[in-house]
Amino acid sequence: MRTLNDNWTLGGVPISNRVVLAPLAGIGNWFVRLQAKRFGAGLVVSEMVSSFAVHHQNEKTCRELLRIHPDEHPVSMQLFGHHPDVMASAAEQVAAAGADLIDINMGCPVPKVCKTGAGAALLEDPKLAVSLARAAARGSGLPVTVKLRTGIRPGDLSGVETARRLVFDGGVAGVSVHPRHASQRHAGEPDYELVRALVEELPVPVLVSGGLHTAAAVREAFSRTGAAGVLLARGSLGNPWLFAEL
C-alpha cells in the first residue's frame, strides 16, 4: 500500500518521501525552503524566478533568489519565461548555483506574467511550452519538470493536452498539476479526477497541488489521484508542522 513516507526518484534524483514544498511566489526563498525541509519535506521548490532576470544577471535576483542552503537538498528551482534561448541560459546558471532539478512555471494566472507569454499563457502555445522545456534541459543538463493548470478558463482542458505534449515531445521528467483553471485562481473545488486520468496515462511522475490545507485533505488527494506526490503551498504557510504531521 502506498504511503506518503515512501521514497522515490524524480528524473533520477532520490527523494525521501512524497511530500513537497510547492513554489510560493514571493515567499519560497532559501529560508522558507529550509524550514520545510527541517520539518520533513522530501523535496523543496523555489519561488518562481524570472529567466530573463537570471539571463541578464540581475544582481538582486542572482544574489537572493539563486541562493541555495547546503541543507535543503534536493531542491528544485522554478523558472518562468517565454524565450527558449533565455531559458537555456538561465537554466545553465541555476544548475551552476547548485539546483538538483529545474521546474518551469506554466500555471501562474497573474496578468503581468501571462501578458508576456509566460505562466498559464503557455497552455495555449504547447509548441513553445515544449521548446522551453527542451531548452531548460539543454542549458542545465538537469531533469526538468513543469507545474501547470488544467486550462485557462471553465471547460478548457488545454493544460491536459499541454502536459501530454511536454512528456511525449518535451521529455520532461515529471508534471505537477493544479487542477483548477487559471481564471479560478485558488477558488472552487480542484478536479482531482483530471489528475487521476493523467496519472494513469503519463509514463512520468505526476504530482498534485491545490486545496491541500490539512493533513486529511492531503491524504485524500494522494489516495484519490494516485499521484506520485503532493505539493503543499498556501496550506503550509506559517504551518511547517504540516510536513511533520504527514
C-alpha positions as CSV (number, residue, x, y, z in Angstrom):
1,M,0.0,0.0,0.0
2,R,1.3,3.4,-1.0
3,T,2.2,5.9,1.8
4,L,3.4,9.5,1.9
5,N,6.6,8.2,3.5
6,D,7.7,6.1,0.5
7,N,10.9,7.1,-1.1
8,W,11.0,7.6,-4.9
9,T,13.0,9.2,-7.7
10,L,12.2,12.2,-9.9
11,G,14.4,12.3,-13.0
12,G,16.9,10.1,-11.3
13,V,17.0,12.3,-8.2
14,P,16.3,10.3,-5.0
15,I,13.6,11.8,-2.8
16,S,12.9,10.5,0.7
17,N,9.1,10.9,0.8
18,R,6.1,12.1,-1.2
19,V,5.5,15.5,0.5
20,V,6.9,18.5,-1.4
21,L,7.0,22.2,-0.7
22,A,5.4,23.9,-3.7
23,P,6.7,27.0,-5.4
24,L,5.4,30.0,-3.5
25,A,5.7,33.2,-5.5
26,G,7.5,35.9,-3.5
27,I,7.8,33.6,-0.5
28,G,9.7,30.5,-1.2
29,N,13.3,31.7,-0.6
30,W,16.1,29.6,0.9
31,F,15.0,30.2,4.5
32,V,11.4,29.1,3.9
33,R,12.5,26.1,2.0
34,L,15.0,25.1,4.7
35,Q,12.2,25.2,7.3
36,A,10.0,23.0,5.2
37,K,13.0,20.6,4.8
38,R,13.7,20.6,8.5
39,F,10.1,19.7,9.3
40,G,10.1,16.8,6.8
41,A,9.6,17.9,3.2
42,G,11.2,15.4,0.9
43,L,11.7,18.0,-1.9
44,V,11.5,21.8,-1.9
45,V,10.8,24.1,-4.8
46,S,11.9,27.7,-5.0
47,E,9.6,30.7,-5.7
48,M,9.3,31.4,-9.4
49,V,12.3,33.2,-10.7
50,S,12.4,35.2,-14.0
51,S,14.5,33.5,-16.6
52,F,15.2,37.0,-18.1
53,A,16.5,38.3,-14.7
54,V,18.9,35.4,-14.4
55,H,20.0,35.6,-18.0
56,H,20.8,39.3,-17.7
57,Q,22.4,38.6,-14.3
58,N,20.2,40.9,-12.3
59,E,22.2,41.4,-9.1
60,K,19.3,41.1,-6.6
61,T,17.9,38.0,-8.4
62,C,21.2,36.2,-8.5
63,R,22.2,37.1,-5.0
64,E,18.9,36.4,-3.2
65,L,16.8,34.1,-5.3
66,L,19.5,31.7,-6.5
67,R,20.9,31.2,-3.0
68,I,20.7,27.5,-2.0
69,H,21.5,26.4,1.5
70,P,23.6,23.2,1.8
71,D,20.9,21.5,4.0
72,E,17.9,22.0,1.7
73,H,18.9,19.4,-1.0
74,P,17.2,18.1,-3.0
75,V,16.0,21.4,-4.3
76,S,14.2,22.4,-7.5
77,M,14.5,26.0,-8.8
78,Q,11.4,27.2,-10.7
79,L,11.9,29.5,-13.7
80,F,9.4,31.3,-15.8
81,G,9.7,33.0,-19.2
82,H,8.7,32.7,-22.8
83,H,12.0,32.7,-24.8
84,P,13.8,29.3,-25.3
85,D,17.4,30.8,-25.6
86,V,16.9,32.9,-22.5
87,M,15.5,29.9,-20.7
88,A,18.5,27.8,-21.6
89,S,20.9,30.5,-20.4
90,A,19.0,30.9,-17.1
91,A,18.9,27.1,-16.6
92,E,22.6,26.9,-17.0
93,Q,23.1,29.5,-14.3
94,V,20.6,27.8,-12.0
95,A,22.5,24.5,-12.4
96,A,25.7,26.3,-11.6
97,A,24.1,27.6,-8.4
98,G,23.6,24.0,-7.2
99,A,20.0,23.1,-8.1
100,D,19.1,19.4,-8.4
101,L,16.2,19.9,-10.7
102,I,14.6,22.7,-12.7
103,D,10.8,23.4,-12.7
104,I,9.1,25.6,-15.3
105,N,6.1,27.6,-14.3
106,M,3.2,27.2,-16.8
107,G,0.4,27.8,-14.4
108,C,0.7,31.3,-13.0
109,P,-2.6,33.2,-13.7
110,V,-1.3,36.7,-12.7
111,P,-1.9,39.0,-15.7
112,K,1.5,40.7,-15.6
113,V,3.1,37.2,-16.1
114,C,0.6,35.9,-18.6
115,K,0.7,39.1,-20.8
116,T,4.4,38.3,-21.5
117,G,3.5,34.9,-22.8
118,A,4.8,33.1,-19.7
119,G,2.9,31.3,-16.9
120,A,-0.6,30.0,-17.8
121,A,-0.4,31.7,-21.2
122,L,1.8,28.8,-22.3
123,L,-1.1,26.4,-22.1
124,E,-2.4,28.0,-25.3
125,D,1.0,27.5,-27.1
126,P,2.1,23.9,-26.5
127,K,4.8,24.2,-29.2
128,L,6.5,27.0,-27.3
129,A,6.0,25.1,-24.0
130,V,7.8,22.1,-25.4
131,S,10.6,24.3,-26.7
132,L,11.1,25.9,-23.3
133,A,11.3,22.5,-21.6
134,R,13.9,21.3,-24.1
135,A,15.9,24.5,-23.7
136,A,16.0,24.2,-19.9
137,A,17.2,20.6,-20.2
138,R,19.8,21.6,-22.8
139,G,21.1,24.5,-20.9
140,S,21.3,22.8,-17.5
141,G,21.8,19.1,-18.0
142,L,19.3,18.7,-15.2
143,P,16.0,16.9,-15.0
144,V,13.2,19.4,-15.9
145,T,9.7,19.3,-14.6
146,V,6.7,21.6,-15.2
147,K,3.9,22.9,-13.0
148,L,0.7,23.8,-14.8
149,R,-3.0,24.3,-14.5
150,T,-5.6,22.2,-16.3
151,G,-6.7,25.1,-18.5
152,I,-7.2,28.8,-18.8
153,R,-11.0,29.2,-18.3
154,P,-14.0,27.0,-17.5
155,G,-14.3,24.0,-19.7
156,D,-10.8,24.4,-21.2
157,L,-8.5,21.4,-20.9
158,S,-5.6,22.9,-22.8
159,G,-3.4,22.2,-19.8
160,V,-4.1,18.4,-20.1
161,E,-3.1,18.4,-23.7
162,T,0.0,20.5,-22.9
163,A,1.0,18.1,-20.2
164,R,0.9,15.3,-22.8
165,R,3.0,17.2,-25.2
166,L,5.5,18.1,-22.6
167,V,6.0,14.5,-21.6
168,F,6.0,12.9,-25.1
169,D,7.6,15.6,-27.1
170,G,9.4,17.7,-24.5
171,G,10.9,14.9,-22.5
172,V,10.1,16.4,-19.1
173,A,10.8,14.2,-16.0
174,G,7.6,15.0,-14.2
175,V,4.5,17.1,-14.2
176,S,2.8,18.9,-11.3
177,V,-0.9,19.7,-11.8
178,H,-3.0,22.3,-10.0
179,P,-6.4,21.0,-11.2
180,R,-8.2,24.3,-11.4
181,H,-8.4,26.5,-14.5
182,A,-6.3,29.7,-14.3
183,S,-9.3,32.0,-14.1
184,Q,-10.3,30.4,-10.8
185,R,-7.1,31.3,-9.1
186,H,-7.5,29.5,-5.8
187,A,-11.3,29.4,-5.7
188,G,-13.5,26.4,-6.3
189,E,-13.1,22.7,-5.9
190,P,-10.0,21.1,-7.5
191,D,-10.8,18.5,-10.1
192,Y,-8.8,15.6,-8.8
193,E,-10.3,13.2,-11.3
194,L,-8.4,15.0,-14.1
195,V,-5.2,14.4,-12.2
196,R,-6.0,10.7,-11.8
197,A,-6.5,10.4,-15.5
198,L,-3.1,12.0,-16.2
199,V,-1.5,9.7,-13.6
200,E,-2.9,6.7,-15.4
201,E,-1.9,8.0,-18.9
202,L,1.5,9.5,-18.5
203,P,4.7,7.5,-18.1
204,V,6.4,10.0,-15.7
205,P,5.5,11.0,-12.1
206,V,2.5,13.3,-11.8
207,L,2.2,15.4,-8.6
208,V,-0.9,17.1,-7.3
209,S,-1.4,20.6,-5.9
210,G,-4.3,22.8,-4.9
211,G,-6.7,22.7,-1.9
212,L,-4.3,20.9,0.4
213,H,-4.7,22.8,3.6
214,T,-5.0,20.0,6.1
215,A,-3.4,16.6,6.6
216,A,-6.7,14.9,5.9
217,A,-7.1,16.8,2.6
218,V,-3.6,15.9,1.6
219,R,-4.1,12.2,2.3
220,E,-7.4,12.2,0.4
221,A,-6.0,13.8,-2.7
222,F,-3.0,11.4,-2.6
223,S,-5.3,8.5,-2.4
224,R,-7.9,9.7,-4.9
225,T,-5.5,10.7,-7.6
226,G,-2.8,8.1,-7.3
227,A,-0.3,10.9,-7.7
228,A,3.4,10.3,-7.1
229,G,3.5,13.1,-4.6
230,V,1.7,16.1,-3.1
231,L,2.7,19.8,-3.2
232,L,1.9,21.9,-0.1
233,A,1.6,25.6,-0.9
234,R,-0.6,28.0,1.0
235,G,-1.6,25.3,3.4
236,S,1.9,25.2,4.7
237,L,2.3,29.0,5.2
238,G,3.0,29.6,8.9
239,N,2.5,25.9,9.5
240,P,5.6,23.9,8.7
241,W,4.3,21.3,11.3
242,L,2.0,20.1,8.5
243,F,5.1,18.5,6.9
244,A,5.9,16.7,10.1
245,E,2.3,15.5,10.6
246,L,2.3,14.0,7.2
